Amino acid sequence: MDEMKDCVFCTVKTLDALYMAATMNRFGGEDSNDNFDEDGGDKSFVKLHFPRWDPREKITHGGGKISSSIVTHWLTHPRAPCMICKMHKRLSMVNSKDAVDSGWNTALTAPLIYNVVKNITTFASRRYLCDRDCKLVKKFNKYDVVSVDEMQDLNSEQEMRLIRQAPCPVVMVGDFDQTINDFRHTVNTNACDQREHCVLPSECKTLDLSLVVEWYNTFRLGSLSVHWLEDMTGKRMQSARPQDHCALISWPS
């Protein structure tokens, strides 16, 4: 943002900033949502959605452990088939006297999920709303071209759907070999029922590889090194290092 501040016709935003802005005035005016759960942890999630339970009791015995991660994953991959284990079905219990039933199922209209989405109490629920209702179209309408940097870390199907809401041309730039955020789409199921864990798959990616242009620019290597790597990897590369700059590769003995 600092580098582009003098570019009058350019705006630098994160995808998070776009969907936050698109759902900011859900309750009208500029008042913040007091129920917004910035931490997104189990304790705050349980306290917000299960006020009749003691938080420690709900987390320990009422299916509250990793519940926040499960709901976040669910809203991030709404088109993936999910299965909830017996332990986490207890989240459908309003208080400790309720019978365990199948009230919390894989439907996105189930009471717990419905309340999270209706009250947009988490970051994931805001993304889900923008995905479901195409809320980013108006935000993208003001731009002629959208350029997405580091797209390898924004390549979940939901994120791709959010970006594709742009009616203008979209150029995505990234390097799949530098993907570092895949862990965002995994949930530790150690707290599940040991006989039958929750099954929380990610949505299948549908990136059209025919649209991918493989190209790599580097200042670290000289042109000779780049040509050698092209021969070895088959990838198109370009050296940004001036010809009069020496670049050496040192091989360990």
Stockholm file with secondary structure:
# STOCKHOLM 1.0

chainA/1-253         MDEMKDCVFCTVKTLDALYMAATMNRFGGEDSNDNFDEDGGDKSFVKLHFPRWDPREKITHGGGKISSSIVTHWLTHPRAPCMICKMHKRLSMVNSKDAVDSGWNTALTAPLIYNVVKNITTFASRRYLCDRDCKLVKKFNKYDVVSVDEMQDLNSEQEMRLIRQAPCPVVMVGDFDQTINDFRHTVNTNACDQREHCVLPSECKTLDLSLVVEWYNTFRLGSLSVHWLEDMTGKRMQSARPQDHCALISWPS
#=GR chainA/1-253 SS CCTTTTCTTCCCCCHHHHHHHHTTTTTSTTCCCTTCCSSCCHHHHHHHHCTTSCHHHHHHHSSCTTHHHHHHHHHHSTTSCCBCCTTGGGGGCSSTTSCCCSCSCSCTTSHHHHHHHHTTCSHHHHHHHHHHHTTTHHHHTTCSCEEEESGGGSCSHHHHHHHTTCSSCEEEECCGGGCCCGGGGCCCCTTSCTTSCCBCCCCCCCCCGGGCCCEEEESSSCHHHHHHHHHHHCCEEEECSCTTSCCCCCCCC
#=GC SS_cons         CCTTTTCTTCCCCCHHHHHHHHTTTTTSTTCCCTTCCSSCCHHHHHHHHCTTSCHHHHHHHSSCTTHHHHHHHHHHSTTSCCBCCTTGGGGGCSSTTSCCCSCSCSCTTSHHHHHHHHTTCSHHHHHHHHHHHTTTHHHHTTCSCEEEESGGGSCSHHHHHHHTTCSSCEEEECCGGGCCCGGGGCCCCTTSCTTSCCBCCCCCCCCCGGGCCCEEEESSSCHHHHHHHHHHHCCEEEECSCTTSCCCCCCCC
//
